Amino acid sequence: MSTVAAMWEARAADGRAPELLAWAREFAVPALEGAARVELFSAPGERVLLIGWWEGTEPAAVPEPPAGLLARPVHRWSFNSEYVVAR
C-alpha cells in the first residue's frame, strides 16, 4: 500500500498569522477527514503548514482560505513515501 503525504503551506498577510492558523484549525484540518494522520504547524514569517498522510487513497483537497488572510497564493505539494524509519 502506498503512502502519500500532501503538504499545504500559506503565508499570512502582515499581522494575520493567528487568524490564518485559526482558519486552518476550523476549516482545513476537518477537510482532511480520512487522512491517516494530520499535523498543523506555524513558523516564523507568518507561515502555516498542514501535512496530511493518506494510505492507499488520494489526498483530500484543502479549501482556499479567505484571500484577505494571505500574503501570496497557497503552495501545495504531494509526495510518495519511499522510506520510513520509526524510532
Secondary structure, DSSP 8 states (H G I E B T S, - for coil): --EEEEEEEEEB-TT-HHHHHHHIIIIIHHHTTT-SEEEEEEETTTEEEEEEEEESS---------GGGBSS--EEEEEE-------
